[in-house]
């Protein structure tokens, strides 16, 4: 739960739209998209 709190107010609408596009249109795995985002944000190593 603490990890989710780190995301509060961190994901912009544009970022969410891009992630949804990657999953829904490009057919990437949600876990892959999430891992990429978390890594880019420095929340996952």
NORTAPE-V248800 format. One record per pair of residues at least 6 apart in sequence whose C-alpha atoms are under 7 Angstrom apart, sorted by the first residue. I is the first residue (numbers start at 1). J is the second residue. D is the distance in Angstrom with one decimal. If there is no record, write none. Layout:
I&J&D  I&J&D
//
This chain:
19&33&6.3  22&28&5.8  23&29&6.1  23&30&5.9  38&44&5.3  39&45&5.9
//
